[in-house]
Amino acid sequence: MPIDHSTEFIVIGVYLLIIISVGFVFDRFNRNTDDYFRGGCRTSWWMVGMSSFMQGFSAWTFTAAAGVAFAAGWSVTVFYLANAVGFVVAFFLAPWFRQLRIAATTEVDRLRYSEAFAQFSSVLSALSGPIYSALQIYGLSMFAATVFGYDVNTVIIVLGAVAVVYSALGGVWGVMATDFLQGMILLPVTVFIAVACLHEVGGISGLFAEIEAQGLKETFQVVKPDGAFPQGAYTWFWVIAIFITNGKNFVMLGNASRYAAVKDGREARKAAITGAVLFLFGAFIWCIPPMVARLLYEAQVMASPAPKPAESAYVIAALNVLPAGLIGILSVAVFSATLSSLDTGLNRQSAIVVRVIYPGICRLFNLTPMSDRGQLHLSRTLTLMLGAGAVALAVHFANLQGTGLFELMLKLMAFMVGMAVPGLLGLFVRNVPSWAPFVAIAAGAVTALLGLYSKELFGESWSFQVRALVNLFVASAAFLATIPFYRYAPESYRRQVDAFFSRMKTPVDFETEVGNSSDHTQLKIMGAYTALIGFLVVCLAALPDSGLMATLIGGTMLLCGGFMWWLGRRLTTPAT
């Protein structure tokens, strides 16, 4: 008998329509490219903090990470704890990032190094960005097809189109607003799924007792002894590699755009600590369902038609504890995780083209740049084009058979490791020549190539941790080796370096540089949307067996949204 998906399709459809409407609402906030790419530096810290959190949270949590938790238990928490630590470190650096006053990630390369490096990194990002976005959509669509039974191409086209529409209309305002809403959906849903799974095994004490009873205590411990898993996975060496590779993403110059939209350095710190708290909280929430799946539903998981059955562990556990009427909410949570990464990528890629590549072309051919209004239209057009390209690539990947292209692309991304070094060390190492980043990237690319063909060259494949740490070490050593050559740098470059560090450490005076706060408006709009979604979820309580959980999830959102709307109204009302 075929499964009736009509209810969940209605839930998903309503959710996607609400998300698209956010783009229309925030379109009026965009008067120029400064608004479009960094919210005019008026975005509230809580919206930026949630958006930053959601950027680091993707469908990977429900798929690959679930596979890790199913096989290795608590080891999966290392990924999230590494992100939390990265945000904690960023707490101290976030004011510097905001004070750089940039809109596109590679603008910082021009300020710190040279126009040549800015153009190089911009072209590389613009070319690789749609591929990365396509892989995200493709991975999610394959998962949705095998676990939920949805059509692959339909998932790709619908989700891609939705992300493109609201990203093109609302710019970074639309991106951050939808990220916030998606986080407000995802967090309560995942919390209640974890609680329901714990209930199935008798609570937290029951979880540990069941792990002990099934002889999985050593298998599930956070750090494993050498040889417990292939390629030295989950050992102390692996843990260190994860903390370094994940942590660097939050403490490099390219991360400056994450905090470009807040009002000042103090607000940037609040946004960073928001991300840290959410990842610290989630580290123990997201690993429970796949672990419970290993304990109670292992046969169902291994019978999954997914390419890697263990990666369906989270959803299998959720399907067993959720009422049928709330499966649509689970689908929404999984989809929102990918949309939050896709929309950010589209906005950043169009920002790079408009703010870095386009001015470079104008200078090269002695052209007069478009007006700011013209550049705003160009930004929207580029977002649509980049999104369409990502969707087309994802459909192409989905219709290839037996080529291993997906895995090949992931391996080739190892070449990007060296790109992080100039942005990481450039914060602290002042005296390097303008060509230092090219040397670091070249050294990292050579090492990555050796790692890719390590089995052919050395007789043994390099593990993830060896490849990551060796690449990072070699690229860093090459960067630092250029220090003696700084003495030959021209005086103009020395002045540029001094200006960069002075700019980075000069606090932002919001009233003078920006002014015109819109905190109350953001609270009212996001509060109203959150309350609306909460009300609609509560309505699902009318479905069979969905009453209690739908009421709890929707009620939580309704209360949060109502409080935000009230607070926004209060800030608008003049003091008496």
HUFENTA-V714558 format. One record per backbone hydrogen bond with DSSP energy under -0.5 kcal/mol. CO is the residue of the C=O (numbers start at 0). NH is the residue of the N-H. Records with the same first field share a line. If there is no record, write none. Layout:
CO: NH + NH
//
This chain:
2: 4
4: 8
5: 9
6: 10
7: 11
8: 12
9: 13
10: 14
11: 15
12: 16
13: 17
14: 18
15: 19
16: 20
17: 21
18: 22
19: 22 + 23
20: 24
21: 25
22: 26
23: 27
24: 27
25: 28
26: 29
28: 30
31: 35
32: 36
33: 37 + 39
34: 38
35: 171
37: 40
38: 41
41: 517
43: 46 + 47
44: 48
45: 49
46: 50
47: 51
48: 52
49: 53
50: 54
51: 55
52: 55
53: 56
55: 57
57: 60
58: 61 + 62
59: 64 + 65
62: 66
63: 67
64: 68
65: 69
66: 70
67: 71
68: 72
71: 74
72: 75
73: 76
74: 77
75: 78 + 79
76: 80
77: 81
78: 82
79: 83
80: 84
81: 85
82: 86
83: 87
84: 88
85: 89
86: 90
87: 91
88: 91 + 92
89: 93
92: 95 + 96
93: 97
94: 98
95: 99
96: 99
97: 100
103: 106 + 107
104: 107
105: 108 + 109
106: 110
107: 111
108: 112 + 113
113: 117
114: 118
115: 119
116: 120
117: 121
118: 122
119: 123
120: 124
121: 125
122: 126
123: 127
124: 128
125: 129
126: 130
127: 131
128: 132
129: 133
130: 134
131: 135
132: 136
133: 137
134: 138
135: 139
136: 140
137: 141
138: 142
139: 143
140: 144
141: 145
142: 146
143: 147 + 148 + 149
150: 154
151: 155
152: 156
153: 157
154: 158
155: 159
156: 160
157: 161
158: 162
159: 163
160: 164
161: 165
162: 166
163: 167
164: 168
165: 169
166: 170
169: 172 + 173
170: 174
171: 175
172: 176
173: 177
174: 178
175: 179
176: 180
177: 181
178: 182
179: 183
180: 184
181: 185
182: 186
183: 187
184: 188
185: 189
186: 190
187: 191
188: 192
189: 193
190: 194
191: 195
192: 196
193: 197
194: 198
195: 199
196: 200
197: 200 + 202
198: 201
201: 205
202: 206
203: 207
204: 208
205: 209
206: 210
207: 211
208: 212
209: 213
210: 215
211: 214
215: 219
216: 220
217: 220
219: 73
224: 227
228: 231
229: 232
231: 234
233: 223
234: 238
235: 239
236: 240
237: 241
238: 242
239: 243
240: 244
241: 245
242: 246
243: 247
245: 248
246: 249
247: 250
251: 254
252: 255
253: 256
254: 257 + 258
255: 258
256: 259
258: 261
260: 42
263: 267
264: 268
265: 269
266: 270
267: 271
268: 272
269: 273
270: 274
271: 275
272: 276
273: 277
274: 278
275: 279
276: 280
277: 281
278: 282
280: 283 + 284
281: 284 + 285
284: 287 + 288
286: 290
287: 291
288: 292
289: 293
290: 294
291: 295 + 296
292: 296
296: 300
297: 301
298: 302
300: 303
306: 308
307: 310
308: 311
309: 312
311: 315
312: 316
313: 317
314: 318
315: 319
316: 320
317: 321
322: 325
323: 326
325: 329
326: 330
327: 331
328: 332
329: 333
330: 334
331: 335
332: 336
333: 337
334: 337 + 338
335: 339
336: 340
337: 340 + 341
338: 342
339: 343
340: 344
341: 345
342: 346
343: 347
344: 348
345: 349
346: 350
347: 351
348: 352
349: 353
350: 354
351: 355 + 356
352: 357
355: 359
356: 360
357: 361
358: 362
359: 363
360: 364
361: 366
362: 365
366: 368
370: 374
371: 375
372: 376
373: 377
374: 378
375: 379
376: 380
377: 381
378: 382
379: 383
380: 384
381: 385
382: 386
383: 387
384: 388
385: 389
386: 390
387: 391
388: 392
389: 393
390: 394
391: 395
392: 396
393: 397
394: 398
395: 398
396: 399
403: 407
404: 408
405: 409
406: 410
407: 411
408: 412
410: 413
411: 414
412: 415
413: 416
415: 418 + 419
416: 419
417: 420 + 421
418: 422
419: 423
420: 424 + 425
421: 425
422: 252
423: 426
424: 427 + 428
427: 429
429: 431
432: 435
434: 437 + 438
435: 439
436: 440
437: 441
438: 442
439: 443
440: 444
441: 445
442: 446
443: 447
444: 448
445: 449
446: 450
447: 451
448: 452
450: 453 + 461
452: 456
453: 457 + 458 + 459
454: 458
462: 466
463: 467
464: 468
465: 469
466: 470
467: 471
468: 472
469: 473
470: 474
471: 475
472: 476
473: 477
474: 478
475: 479
476: 480
478: 481
479: 482
481: 484
482: 485
483: 486
484: 487
485: 488
489: 493
490: 494
491: 495
492: 496
493: 497
494: 498
495: 499
496: 500
497: 501
498: 502
499: 503
500: 504
502: 505
504: 506
507: 509
508: 512
509: 513 + 514
517: 521
518: 522
519: 523
520: 524
521: 525
522: 526
523: 527
524: 528
525: 529
526: 530
527: 531
528: 532
529: 533
530: 534
531: 535
532: 536
533: 537
534: 538
535: 539
536: 539
537: 540
538: 541
539: 542
542: 545
543: 324
545: 549
546: 550
547: 551
548: 552
549: 553
550: 554
551: 555
552: 556
553: 557
554: 558
555: 559
556: 560
557: 561
558: 562
559: 563
560: 564
561: 565
562: 566
563: 567
564: 568
565: 569
566: 570
567: 571
568: 572
//
